[in-house]
Amino acid sequence: MRLLNKICAITGAGSGIGSAAARLFAEEGACVYILECSAEKGKETEQAILKAGKKAMFLQCDISDEASVDRAFGQIQKTSEKLDVLYNNASVYLNGRDGIISEISTETWNRVIAINLSGMFFCCRRAIPMLIQSGNGAIINTASSAGVTGIPRCDAYTATKGAAVSLTRSLAAEYGKYNIRTNCIAPAAIQTEMVKQSNPDNDFFDETAFLGLRSPLRRWGQSDEVAKLALFLASDDSSYINGTVIAADGGITVNGDLAKAGM
């Protein structure tokens, strides 16, 4: 029970890594707030946790909307009066719209920035005073391999993930004095719906070659594998880890050029 009696807020917790983390955190004793824009997905995760006899509450929240974030964290404050963990998991990749910088529309650029970066800003701004009050807080941000290596044809997404890495380091330096640890997970090739959508939809992408040449583990990662890392960073087991960026990618970011896989 590594998160016994901890109050945790997880964005994008209706599916994929966020849902896996919400369920795992609850199993480890936390009361989990599921911040999710999709009512159907958010309630599904909530019901799964409640059915297991654990604690969770779904709060419909569009993290790109400042007022929506304010309402969600206001409800957390009202219901639990504190917060111990913020997991900024939610993000978006707009397949078919994101691309090279000279061809991305302003609308697409602004939308990706609004969710992946401004959403993190809105959540941190509301959560940090509550984390300071708790006296022992943890923030977990989500980057990507795209935040630490060059990835072609997704320049808006890449920009936000690089920003997540830099913001993590700044928050770690600024709020460590309040005993708030801020760390970042950089996943790659995790088998989620967003990753499926991000794969190039053409005859030039060879999935088998990608896994065989790019991933030293020769397989896709799973959501629960990233959730276990998030649990570690949320718990007191990582009490002296602050400002780190941990790749959860099977070794992809240290294994050469994407061109090897036909991209």
C-alpha positions as CSV (number, residue, x, y, z in Angstrom):
1,M,0.0,0.0,0.0
2,R,2.6,2.5,-1.1
3,L,0.0,5.3,-1.6
4,L,-2.1,4.6,1.5
5,N,-4.4,7.6,2.2
6,K,-2.7,9.7,-0.5
7,I,-4.9,12.0,-2.7
8,C,-3.9,11.7,-6.3
9,A,-5.2,13.6,-9.4
10,I,-4.5,12.0,-12.8
11,T,-5.3,13.7,-16.1
12,G,-6.4,11.7,-19.1
13,A,-7.2,8.9,-16.7
14,G,-10.1,7.5,-18.8
15,S,-7.9,5.3,-21.1
16,G,-4.4,4.1,-21.8
17,I,-1.6,4.9,-19.4
18,G,-3.8,7.2,-17.4
19,S,-6.5,4.5,-16.7
20,A,-3.8,1.9,-15.9
21,A,-2.2,4.4,-13.4
22,A,-5.5,5.3,-11.8
23,R,-6.3,1.6,-11.2
24,L,-2.9,0.9,-9.8
25,F,-2.7,4.0,-7.6
26,A,-6.1,3.0,-6.1
27,E,-4.9,-0.6,-5.5
28,E,-2.0,0.9,-3.6
29,G,-4.3,2.8,-1.3
30,A,-4.8,6.2,-2.9
31,C,-8.0,8.1,-3.4
32,V,-7.8,8.8,-7.1
33,Y,-9.4,11.8,-8.9
34,I,-10.0,10.8,-12.6
35,L,-9.7,14.0,-14.7
36,E,-10.9,13.1,-18.1
37,C,-12.8,15.0,-20.9
38,S,-14.7,11.9,-22.0
39,A,-17.6,11.2,-19.6
40,E,-17.9,7.6,-20.9
41,K,-14.2,6.8,-20.5
42,G,-13.9,8.6,-17.2
43,K,-16.9,6.8,-15.7
44,E,-15.7,3.5,-16.9
45,T,-12.4,3.9,-15.1
46,E,-14.2,5.2,-12.0
47,Q,-16.6,2.2,-11.9
48,A,-13.8,-0.3,-12.3
49,I,-12.0,1.1,-9.3
50,L,-15.1,1.4,-7.2
51,K,-16.1,-2.2,-8.1
52,A,-12.8,-3.3,-6.8
53,G,-13.6,-1.7,-3.4
54,K,-11.2,1.2,-3.9
55,K,-11.6,5.0,-3.9
56,A,-12.1,7.1,-7.0
57,M,-14.0,10.0,-8.3
58,F,-14.5,11.0,-11.9
59,L,-14.3,14.7,-12.6
60,Q,-15.1,15.7,-16.2
61,C,-12.3,18.1,-17.2
62,D,-10.9,19.6,-20.4
63,I,-7.4,20.5,-19.3
64,S,-7.0,23.0,-22.3
65,D,-9.9,25.0,-20.7
66,E,-8.7,27.1,-17.7
67,A,-12.2,27.3,-16.2
68,S,-12.7,23.5,-16.5
69,V,-9.4,22.9,-14.6
70,D,-10.4,25.4,-12.0
71,R,-13.7,23.7,-11.4
72,A,-12.0,20.2,-11.1
73,F,-9.4,21.3,-8.6
74,G,-11.9,23.3,-6.7
75,Q,-13.9,20.1,-6.3
76,I,-10.8,18.2,-5.1
77,Q,-10.2,21.0,-2.6
78,K,-13.8,20.9,-1.4
79,T,-14.0,17.1,-1.1
80,S,-10.5,16.1,0.1
81,E,-9.0,19.4,1.4
82,K,-5.6,18.4,0.2
83,L,-3.6,16.9,-2.7
84,D,-0.5,14.7,-2.5
85,V,0.1,13.7,-6.2
86,L,-0.5,15.4,-9.6
87,Y,0.1,13.1,-12.6
88,N,0.0,15.2,-15.8
89,N,-0.6,12.3,-18.1
90,A,-3.1,13.7,-20.7
91,S,-1.8,14.7,-24.1
92,V,-2.8,14.5,-27.7
93,Y,-1.2,13.7,-31.1
94,L,-3.2,14.9,-34.1
95,N,-2.5,12.4,-36.7
96,G,-2.8,13.7,-40.2
97,R,-2.7,17.3,-39.0
98,D,0.6,17.6,-37.1
99,G,3.6,17.4,-39.4
100,I,6.6,19.5,-40.5
101,I,6.7,23.0,-39.2
102,S,6.4,24.7,-42.6
103,E,3.1,22.9,-43.2
104,I,1.3,22.8,-39.8
105,S,-1.8,25.0,-39.6
106,T,-2.0,27.6,-36.9
107,E,-5.2,25.9,-35.6
108,T,-3.4,22.6,-35.2
109,W,-0.3,24.2,-33.5
110,N,-2.5,26.1,-31.1
111,R,-4.6,23.0,-30.3
112,V,-1.6,20.8,-29.5
113,I,0.0,23.5,-27.4
114,A,-3.3,24.1,-25.5
115,I,-3.7,20.5,-24.4
116,N,-0.1,19.3,-24.1
117,L,1.5,22.4,-22.6
118,S,-1.1,24.9,-21.4
119,G,-3.1,22.0,-19.8
120,M,0.0,21.1,-17.7
121,F,0.4,24.8,-16.8
122,F,-3.3,25.1,-15.7
123,C,-3.1,21.9,-13.6
124,C,0.2,22.7,-12.0
125,R,-0.9,26.2,-11.1
126,R,-4.0,24.9,-9.2
127,A,-2.3,21.9,-7.7
128,I,0.9,23.3,-6.4
129,P,-0.6,25.3,-3.5
130,M,-2.4,22.2,-2.4
131,L,0.8,20.1,-2.7
132,I,2.6,22.7,-0.6
133,Q,-0.1,22.4,2.0
134,S,0.3,18.6,2.1
135,G,4.0,19.0,2.9
136,N,5.2,16.1,0.9
137,G,4.0,16.4,-2.7
138,A,4.8,14.8,-6.1
139,I,4.3,16.0,-9.6
140,I,4.7,13.6,-12.5
141,N,4.8,15.1,-16.0
142,T,4.6,13.2,-19.3
143,A,7.0,13.9,-22.1
144,S,7.9,11.4,-24.8
145,S,10.8,10.2,-26.8
146,A,9.9,13.1,-29.0
147,G,10.9,15.4,-26.1
148,V,14.5,14.1,-25.9
149,T,15.3,13.0,-29.5
150,G,14.5,14.3,-33.0
151,I,11.3,12.8,-34.3
152,P,10.2,13.6,-37.9
153,R,6.8,14.9,-39.0
154,C,5.3,15.8,-35.7
155,D,6.7,19.2,-34.9
156,A,3.9,20.6,-32.7
157,Y,3.8,17.5,-30.6
158,T,7.6,17.4,-30.3
159,A,7.7,21.1,-29.2
160,T,5.3,20.4,-26.4
161,K,7.1,17.4,-25.2
162,G,10.5,19.2,-25.1
163,A,8.7,21.9,-23.1
164,A,7.4,19.3,-20.7
165,V,11.0,18.2,-20.0
166,S,12.2,21.8,-19.4
167,L,9.2,22.7,-17.2
168,T,9.8,19.6,-15.1
169,R,13.4,20.8,-14.4
170,S,12.2,24.3,-13.5
171,L,9.5,23.0,-11.2
172,A,11.9,20.7,-9.5
173,A,14.3,23.6,-8.8
174,E,11.6,26.0,-7.7
175,Y,9.5,23.8,-5.5
176,G,12.0,21.3,-4.0
177,K,12.2,23.7,-1.0
178,Y,8.6,22.8,-0.2
179,N,9.4,19.1,-0.4
180,I,7.6,18.7,-3.7
181,R,9.4,16.4,-6.1
182,T,8.8,16.9,-9.8
183,N,9.8,14.2,-12.3
184,C,9.0,13.4,-15.9
185,I,8.3,10.1,-17.7
186,A,9.2,9.9,-21.4
187,P,7.4,7.0,-22.9
188,A,7.8,5.6,-26.4
189,A,6.2,2.7,-28.3
190,I,3.6,2.1,-25.7
191,Q,0.6,0.2,-27.1
192,T,-2.2,2.7,-26.6
193,E,-4.8,4.1,-29.0
194,M,-2.9,7.3,-29.4
195,V,0.2,5.5,-30.5
196,K,-1.8,3.4,-32.9
197,Q,-3.1,6.6,-34.4
198,S,0.3,8.1,-34.6
199,N,1.8,5.4,-36.8
200,P,2.2,6.5,-40.4
201,D,-0.8,5.3,-42.4
202,N,1.1,4.4,-45.5
203,D,3.1,1.5,-47.1
204,F,6.4,2.9,-46.1
205,F,6.1,2.1,-42.4
206,D,7.1,-1.4,-41.4
207,E,6.0,-2.2,-37.9
208,T,8.0,-5.4,-37.7
209,A,11.2,-3.5,-38.8
210,F,10.5,-0.8,-36.3
211,L,10.3,-3.2,-33.4
212,G,13.2,-5.3,-34.6
213,L,15.6,-2.5,-35.4
214,R,14.6,0.4,-33.1
215,S,13.5,-1.3,-29.9
216,P,16.2,-3.3,-28.2
217,L,13.5,-5.2,-26.4
218,R,11.9,-6.1,-29.7
219,R,8.3,-5.4,-28.6
220,W,5.7,-2.8,-27.8
221,G,5.5,-1.5,-24.2
222,Q,2.2,-1.8,-22.2
223,S,0.3,0.9,-20.3
224,D,0.7,-0.9,-17.0
225,E,4.5,-0.9,-17.4
226,V,4.5,2.9,-17.5
227,A,1.9,3.0,-14.6
228,K,4.3,1.1,-12.4
229,L,7.0,3.7,-13.0
230,A,4.5,6.5,-12.2
231,L,3.6,4.7,-9.0
232,F,7.3,4.6,-8.0
233,L,7.6,8.4,-8.7
234,A,4.4,9.1,-6.8
235,S,5.4,7.1,-3.7
236,D,7.9,7.7,-1.0
237,D,10.1,5.1,-2.6
238,S,11.4,7.9,-4.8
239,S,11.8,10.4,-2.0
240,Y,15.3,11.6,-3.2
241,I,14.5,11.7,-6.9
242,N,13.7,15.2,-8.2
243,G,14.0,16.8,-11.7
244,T,14.7,13.5,-13.5
245,V,13.4,12.5,-17.0
246,I,13.0,8.8,-17.2
247,A,12.6,7.1,-20.5
248,A,10.1,4.2,-20.6
249,D,10.8,3.1,-24.1
250,G,12.6,-0.2,-24.1
251,G,15.8,1.5,-25.1
252,I,14.4,3.2,-28.3
253,T,15.9,6.6,-27.6
254,V,19.5,5.2,-27.4
255,N,19.2,3.0,-30.5
256,G,19.9,4.9,-33.6
257,D,18.1,6.5,-36.5
258,L,14.5,6.2,-37.3
259,A,15.4,5.8,-40.9
260,K,16.5,2.3,-40.2
261,A,12.8,1.3,-39.8
262,G,11.8,2.9,-43.1
263,M,10.5,6.1,-41.7
